[in-house]
Amino acid sequence: MTLPVHASGVSDAFHRLHGRLAELRPLRHSDVRHFSTRVRSVLVVASSSRGGSSMVTEMLRTSRALVHLQAEINPFLRLAGLGFPDSGTDSDRLDASQAVTLDPAARHLLDEELARDAGTVADVPDPEQFSLDVAWRLAVQWPQLALDPLAVAGLVRQAVGGARAWDPAAVTVTVLRELRRQGVQISPWYYDLPKGLLHHKVFGAPSPRAPGRLLVEEPPFVVARPWRRAGLDDLRDRTLVVKTPSNAYRLDFLRALFPHARLRVLHLTRNPAAAVNGLYDGWLHNGFHAHRMATPLAISDYVERCPDNRWWWKFDLPPGWQRYTEAPLPEVCAFQWRSSHQAVLDDLDRTRTDSMTLRFEDLIGKEDRRIASFERLSDWLGIPMDGAFRHAVHHGIAPVVATARPRAGRWRARAAMIERTLDAQTLQVADRLGYAGPDDWI
């Protein structure tokens, strides 16, 4: 296959990554062939970045009545040459033509990797599969490091030992610590890990810099978990959940990628002030690096805090981003919020796709509102509210890739700064979403 062309040095790293993943591919077995044509139902969780999609998807991942990816779809698209800038669309946008004209070898690679990742949380953990999944994940997270995936899988087996059950986060930290002892410059600070597992003496302090010049998965990195691969019956009878905020610009692409599937959209909304506040925090966080730019950025409030980050755009890359490379950071955040919801609303108006709107405010407020929201969602999806899913809905889950614990009205600490970003375009989109005015936003 033709591999994506990157800047000098990065292309070589990408070639090496493909070679390492090829070693793992026959070991990470899946019975499903032609994955994308086998899927019969797709749920796209569409939102802005920092809009709560990670939390909602993690709640849905507790349901065994759905099929999930272990994390976002972005790494698989990048491996197939469908990420920026390789896609040729000059943003995160993908349309149906990118799916229809995709190189057959790249399509085969995408199908194979999706088939090996799609599934559900395992009731009975398989240590061998888990070790291979951790090795695959680390290879994708650190593509420029000289990691031997089979050796990494061996370290995972040692960490798991003969235990019948284990904590995936603790195992991951043990493996990272051993790699660090061997001289591999790898850091757990780029992971979504409980801070209690990290020790400054071993790993040093977090860095605001990106973990490398080439990123396939965006930090904070996910931790692999014991997993049951989806079979043909699962793809025929259950809905595949696909989540990443960039999918706001890829709905037509996803319809074409899964040509035999009924596609539904869960439109997750959050008022612009709260979302802009979350985005602002994320741009200043040591994670969320998404796109290495060919020309350095001059975004004020951002690049001066860490000059190395002038090469990195964080979160989704909407069409028209070029107008914001020298804008103040709050304006960039408002642009990202406005663009994603505008894209979803315009698509739903045009296609009349079956959709449901869920407000993130209802999920972080009173317990009865959270439960009522997920009961509506489970009824719409036609899945039972039982088992681990019911427990998660009723009792909540730990924060997921959060820069701060979700709290109603947290944005008001920056109210003066944020309200300056609420221009006519942003307020128009807010009005379309049913957010009447800042006085009522939480």
NORMO-V257927 format. One record per helix or strand. SS is the DSSP state (H for helix, E for strand). FROM is the first residue (numbers start at 1). LEN is the number of residues. If there is no record, write none. Layout:
BEGIN
ss = [SS	SS]
from = [FROM	FROM]
len = [LEN	LEN]
END
This chain:
BEGIN
ss = [H	H	E	H	E	H	H	H	E	H	H	H	H	E	H	H	E	E	H	E	H	H	E	H	E	E	H	E	H	E	H	E	H	H	H	H	H	H]
from = [10	35	41	53	66	74	96	104	119	127	149	168	188	191	195	200	221	227	232	239	245	251	262	272	289	300	307	312	321	328	329	355	360	367	387	410	424	438]
len = [16	4	6	9	3	6	5	14	3	15	12	14	3	1	3	4	1	3	6	5	5	7	8	12	4	1	5	3	4	1	23	5	5	15	9	10	9	3]
END
